Amino acid sequence: MSTPPTKILVPAEDLRTFSAALLEKGGLSAEHARTTADVFVWAALRGVESHGIARVPAYLDLLEKGVANADARITLESSAPAAAVLDADRAPGPVALSAAADEAVTRARTTGIAAVGVRRTVHTGAIGYYVSKIAEQGLVGIGFVAGMPNMGYTGVRGAAVATSPLAIAVPTDSSSAHAPLLLDMATATIALGKIRQAKASGTPLPEGAAATEDGTPTTDPEQAVMPLPLGGAKGSGMSLAFELLTSVLVGAPIFASFHSDDPAGRKHRQNALLIAVDPAAFGGADAFTESVDATLDTLKGLPAADGAQGVFYPGERSAAVAAGRGEKGVPVTPKVWRDLTERAEKLGVALPEAAG
């Protein structure tokens, strides 16, 4: 039996520097390249491979094709202290949403709660990163994203809505052993990337997770082209609501134009809404984080069910993975490493040395 290819381990900081160098060669400014690389490495550290280093070549393609704007003129519009809209001018999502997270935190420090909508960005990346940035500042972060329809909707034939994600990050006491709570989920039962992986490996898909082009549920990865909504009508309803809370709210509808006769409606774009909530405005930051830790302690103290590996809160295990990979290096699959190597040679960027 042949031995499966070994993943290459690369120190996180080296991978970040390397990714940023590639993205800068791809047209981004040094600052924006670093910001975008931060998002990819954050996801890779936490084991979210679909949004990790494999995204670097994909973003280089978006930049080369002009789908993403390397020289975006990002503007901020606001008519109220606690609300603003950031027009991304098709900047890559990591650039636009990182700026929106910072703006939400700055405003919430004064107003107690603030929301920043993001209009016309391109692929937001791991949305958990941006709410985590907010939580690092001691505030609660909440985020929604709406994108191009690629998922079924209960009662509709074919793709109707997007696999729009929701993320919530809640800070813990800085002196505690608990990582912040991070709920990061799509409104789909299964990610599109998982369908591709199942097709490559010939592994059957779970019941009710994916569908054929006309919306018929299937477990055959060869026939599956789109995910089905999480919880049926609940997931598809959430996706539609997120379209209203993001795209429609910032004046850049996606759903309606996608399903219209206008060819421009199919042009790739995404919108988002980030919300920052300052616990200091709700009775005190210290009391809040103490109670958060007490809540998590209570959860972890509950009796584990038979066969369970333990009791975990959202984000706990991925934070542990990040800690381990931060010490040992980030694993990169041979396929992704080959792709990165080809891009590096083409762009004249030195490869990082592997840690193992």
Salt bridges, closest charged atoms under 4 A:
GLU13 OE1 - ARG16 NH1 2.66
GLU13 OE2 - ARG34 NH2 2.65
ASP38 OD1 - ARG16 NE 2.82
GLU49 OE2 - ARG325 NH1 3.00
ASP61 OD1 - ARG343 NH1 2.94
GLU77 OE2 - ARG119 NH1 3.13
ASP87 OD2 - ARG119 NH1 3.00
ASP87 OD1 - ARG120 NH2 2.91
ASP89 OD1 - ARG120 NH2 3.93
ASP102 OD1 - LYS133 NZ 3.69
GLU103 OE2 - ARG107 NE 2.66
ASP297 OD1 - HIS178 NE2 2.62
GLU316 OE2 - LYS300 NZ 2.72
ASP339 OD1 - ARG343 NE 3.39
